[in-house]
Amino acid sequence: MQQVGRSALLVGLVRWLYALAIAHLLGGMLFAWWGNLPVFENYHRSVEQAFFGQDVPTAARGLQVWWLALFGATVQSYAVFMGALVYLGNRYRSRAAWGGLIAGLVLWAPQDIWISAQLGIWSHVWVDSIALICLLLPLAWLFHYDGRPAPRATRSQQAPNPFTAVPYQRVLITGGTGFIGETLVNQLLDAGHNVCVFARDPLRAASMFNGRARCIASLAALTEFDAFDAVINLAGAPVAGPRWTAARQEQLLASRVGVSQALVAWLATARHKPQVWLQASAIGYYGVRSPEEVLQEDSAVGGGFMAELCSRWEASTQAVDAAGVRRVVMRLGVVFGPGGALRPLLLPHRFGLGGRLGSGAQVISWIHREDVLQVFARALADTSLHGVYNLVAPHTVSQAQFATAAGKVLHRPVWLHLPAAPLRLLAGEMAELFVDGQNVAPTRLLEAGYVFRFPQVEDAIRDLA
């Protein structure tokens, strides 16, 4: 009950600060453009008498209105920065934002009050004192509140570790420091499994996992005597980034196909073969398709670079089947989780600039990261799973439907519609990641009886946003 009360107070104080920022903005506009209104008559007289006494020059009033206009412009600027810092402080629990506002107040108010009191301009003294109290008290409380240690679990219904139910495994993982891999490795380690991570920077990886995992810089470090019960191959440079020039395409292929081939070469020499091999891929395998075409695991490979990349990635590990190892190919959709693809998708919405991208009809075949990890855990233990699986939620959405859901969850308008042509011009073929899509179905997962934790996109956004 006490926690509920403190949460309500937090929301109330933040709204109060937003209201004060808006009041500063409107007041600044009033000072800048309407400083000669009759409502300011007594204020102007008090300032003129403080400086000139009874013998006030004719030009004094014009000078006073001019000064008030400059002050109004400054107040408007302060209001914008205040609003931005309140947003950052509230969004990220940032003591730096609250501390910056407090420092600005402490620097301004005492000096302004002292200088005004010296001249006997008591209207300044009273206004500054009231503003100081109205701002400083809530800021001090928020600064103290956000200084408390954050709880480890940020969501009320934190999913249990799915790997605790998996019998003990010795696991070799490539791509273990990525968006999916980092959480995967930590959950495996927390569940008591033995993990070896292939990473380009093994020292950074060892630090990331607090020295609990063996980290190697080259697959050549593996010998025929290294024994693993499972291999999880996630390695691959991010496809979203620089334009897909010929050199960039070669880099993306090498980071996937090259690593996979090196793994297969080690497998051929290993005396102890793993029982299962989880192979990452992506729904880019199907290429750009019509939103009306529902794509299942047996659908034909598509055209374009993404389709070539995924098909060659999958083909590079076909020798695993010939070695008698159960291979499970995971064609991943757009994975939503803390960070990852969801953060840039939601960023325009957070600033009230959300809307349709291109036609808005392109389908987003998405999946929550918790469901990805649940499927990985089941694939390690369930010997009935083999072959290709589409890792996407059962309810895909169009980009326009995603924008509507994001606006609803974040309480933001959805109005800014951007054409696809400029993005295609800037990003080239890579633009298909944003303005094209595939309507992919998790047919084989559903047939295997998997129940999604997050089947609806609105629930996933609400859980993560």
HUWOVEN-V523697 format. One record per residue. N is the residue number from 1. PHI is phi as a letter, one per 20 degrees, with the letter a starting at -180 (999 if undefined). PSI is psi as a letter, one per 20 degrees, with the letter a starting at -180 (* if undefined). OMEGA is omega in whole degrees, 0 to 359 (* if undefined). Layout:
n = {N:N}
phi = {PHI:PHI}
psi = {PSI:PSI}
omega = {OMEGA:OMEGA}
This chain:
n = {1:2:3:4:5:6:7:8:9:10:11:12:13:14:15:16:17:18:19:20:21:22:23:24:25:26:27:28:29:30:31:32:33:34:35:36:37:38:39:40:41:42:43:44:45:46:47:48:49:50:51:52:53:54:55:56:57:58:59:60:61:62:63:64:65:66:67:68:69:70:71:72:73:74:75:76:77:78:79:80:81:82:83:84:85:86:87:88:89:90:91:92:93:94:95:96:97:98:99:100:101:102:103:104:105:106:107:108:109:110:111:112:113:114:115:116:117:118:119:120:121:122:123:124:125:126:127:128:129:130:131:132:133:134:135:136:137:138:139:140:141:142:143:144:145:146:147:148:149:150:151:152:153:154:155:156:157:158:159:160:161:162:163:164:165:166:167:168:169:170:171:172:173:174:175:176:177:178:179:180:181:182:183:184:185:186:187:188:189:190:191:192:193:194:195:196:197:198:199:200:201:202:203:204:205:206:207:208:209:210:211:212:213:214:215:216:217:218:219:220:221:222:223:224:225:226:227:228:229:230:231:232:233:234:235:236:237:238:239:240:241:242:243:244:245:246:247:248:249:250:251:252:253:254:255:256:257:258:259:260:261:262:263:264:265:266:267:268:269:270:271:272:273:274:275:276:277:278:279:280:281:282:283:284:285:286:287:288:289:290:291:292:293:294:295:296:297:298:299:300:301:302:303:304:305:306:307:308:309:310:311:312:313:314:315:316:317:318:319:320:321:322:323:324:325:326:327:328:329:330:331:332:333:334:335:336:337:338:339:340:341:342:343:344:345:346:347:348:349:350:351:352:353:354:355:356:357:358:359:360:361:362:363:364:365:366:367:368:369:370:371:372:373:374:375:376:377:378:379:380:381:382:383:384:385:386:387:388:389:390:391:392:393:394:395:396:397:398:399:400:401:402:403:404:405:406:407:408:409:410:411:412:413:414:415:416:417:418:419:420:421:422:423:424:425:426:427:428:429:430:431:432:433:434:435:436:437:438:439:440:441:442:443:444:445:446:447:448:449:450:451:452:453:454:455:456:457:458:459:460:461:462:463:464:465}
phi = {999:f:f:f:f:f:f:f:f:g:f:f:f:f:f:f:f:f:f:f:f:f:f:f:f:f:f:f:f:f:f:f:d:c:f:d:f:g:f:e:g:f:f:f:f:f:f:f:f:f:e:d:m:e:e:e:f:f:f:f:f:f:f:f:f:f:f:f:f:f:f:f:f:f:f:f:f:f:f:f:f:f:f:f:f:f:f:f:f:f:f:d:l:e:f:f:f:f:f:f:f:f:f:f:f:f:f:e:f:g:f:f:f:f:f:f:f:f:e:m:e:f:f:f:f:f:f:f:f:f:f:f:f:f:e:f:f:f:f:f:f:f:f:f:f:e:e:f:f:f:f:f:e:e:d:f:d:f:f:f:f:f:e:f:e:e:g:g:c:d:d:d:c:d:m:f:d:e:f:e:f:f:f:g:f:f:f:f:f:f:e:n:e:e:c:d:d:e:b:f:c:f:f:f:f:f:f:g:d:l:m:e:d:f:c:c:e:b:f:f:f:f:d:f:e:f:d:c:e:b:c:c:d:d:f:r:f:g:f:e:r:f:g:e:f:f:f:f:f:f:f:f:f:f:f:d:f:f:f:f:f:f:f:f:f:f:g:f:e:f:f:d:e:f:e:b:c:e:d:f:b:b:f:g:g:e:m:e:c:f:f:f:e:e:d:d:f:e:f:f:f:e:d:n:f:f:f:f:g:f:f:f:f:f:f:f:d:f:f:f:f:f:e:n:e:f:d:c:e:d:e:e:e:f:e:e:a:f:n:m:f:f:g:f:f:e:g:f:f:f:e:m:d:f:r:e:d:m:f:n:e:f:e:d:e:d:b:f:f:f:f:g:f:f:f:g:f:f:f:f:e:e:f:f:e:a:n:e:c:e:e:c:f:f:d:f:c:f:f:f:f:f:f:f:f:f:f:f:f:e:l:c:f:c:b:e:d:d:f:e:g:f:f:f:f:f:e:m:f:f:f:f:f:d:d:c:a:c:e:d:d:e:g:f:f:f:f:f:n:f:d:f:f:c:e:d:f:f:f:f:f:f:f:d:e}
psi = {g:h:h:g:g:h:g:h:g:g:g:g:h:g:h:g:h:g:g:h:g:h:g:g:g:g:g:h:h:g:g:h:i:l:i:j:q:h:h:j:g:h:g:g:g:h:g:g:h:h:h:i:c:i:m:p:q:h:i:h:g:g:h:g:h:g:g:h:g:g:h:g:h:g:h:g:g:h:g:g:h:g:g:g:h:g:g:g:g:h:g:j:l:o:h:h:g:g:h:g:g:g:g:g:g:h:h:g:g:g:g:g:g:g:g:g:h:h:i:k:n:h:h:g:g:g:g:h:g:g:h:g:g:h:g:g:g:h:g:g:g:h:g:g:g:i:i:q:p:q:q:g:o:i:q:h:m:p:q:q:o:i:i:h:i:p:q:p:q:o:p:p:p:q:k:i:j:a:g:g:h:g:h:g:g:g:h:g:g:h:j:j:r:p:p:p:p:p:q:h:n:h:g:g:g:h:h:h:k:k:j:i:q:p:p:q:i:q:i:i:i:p:r:i:i:p:p:q:h:q:p:o:o:i:p:p:q:p:h:p:c:r:q:m:r:g:g:h:h:h:g:h:g:h:i:g:g:g:g:g:h:h:g:h:g:g:h:h:i:p:h:o:q:q:h:q:o:o:o:q:a:r:i:i:h:i:a:p:r:q:h:i:o:p:p:r:h:j:q:q:q:a:r:r:g:g:g:g:g:g:h:h:g:g:h:i:j:h:i:g:g:h:j:j:p:o:p:o:p:o:o:p:a:o:p:p:a:o:b:b:h:h:g:h:h:i:g:h:h:h:j:k:k:q:a:p:o:c:h:i:i:p:p:o:o:r:q:q:h:h:h:g:h:g:g:g:g:h:h:h:h:o:i:i:p:q:b:p:p:o:n:q:q:i:n:r:q:r:h:h:h:g:g:g:g:g:h:g:g:i:l:q:q:o:h:o:p:p:q:h:g:h:h:h:g:g:i:b:h:i:i:h:h:h:i:r:a:p:n:p:q:l:g:h:g:h:h:i:j:p:o:p:h:n:h:p:h:h:h:g:g:h:h:h:*}
omega = {178:180:178:179:180:178:178:177:178:180:181:181:178:178:177:179:175:180:178:178:178:178:176:181:180:178:178:177:177:179:187:189:182:182:180:178:180:182:181:186:181:179:180:181:181:179:180:179:179:183:188:184:181:183:185:178:181:184:186:183:178:177:181:179:178:179:180:178:177:178:179:178:178:179:178:179:178:181:180:180:177:179:179:180:177:177:181:179:180:184:188:182:188:174:179:179:178:180:178:177:178:180:178:179:182:178:186:193:182:180:181:180:183:181:180:180:179:181:179:177:190:176:175:183:182:181:180:181:179:179:180:181:183:182:189:183:178:179:179:179:180:178:178:183:183:175:178:177:179:175:183:180:184:181:187:182:181:182:176:179:185:185:177:180:181:177:185:182:167:193:172:185:168:185:185:178:181:185:176:188:182:179:178:181:181:180:176:180:179:180:175:180:178:188:171:185:170:182:178:179:186:179:177:180:179:178:181:183:175:176:184:183:171:183:182:183:183:177:175:178:179:179:179:183:177:184:177:177:182:173:176:186:181:191:176:177:180:181:176:183:178:178:181:172:180:180:179:178:177:179:180:178:182:182:179:184:180:179:180:179:177:177:180:177:177:181:182:182:187:178:178:181:175:179:184:179:177:186:178:171:181:180:170:175:185:181:178:183:176:178:182:182:179:186:177:186:181:177:185:176:182:179:180:186:182:179:178:181:183:182:178:177:179:182:183:180:179:179:178:179:181:179:178:180:179:183:178:181:183:176:187:170:177:187:177:177:174:188:177:186:186:184:178:178:182:186:178:180:181:180:177:183:182:178:183:176:185:179:184:182:181:186:173:176:193:173:177:182:179:176:176:181:177:180:177:181:179:181:177:189:187:183:178:179:178:180:188:176:173:179:176:177:183:182:176:181:171:180:178:178:176:180:178:179:179:178:179:182:184:181:180:177:176:189:188:182:184:178:183:188:180:180:177:180:183:189:181:183:180:181:180:178:187:187:174:180:178:177:189:180:178:190:186:176:179:177:179:177:180:178:183:175:179:180:184:185:180:178:180:180:180:179:188:187:*}
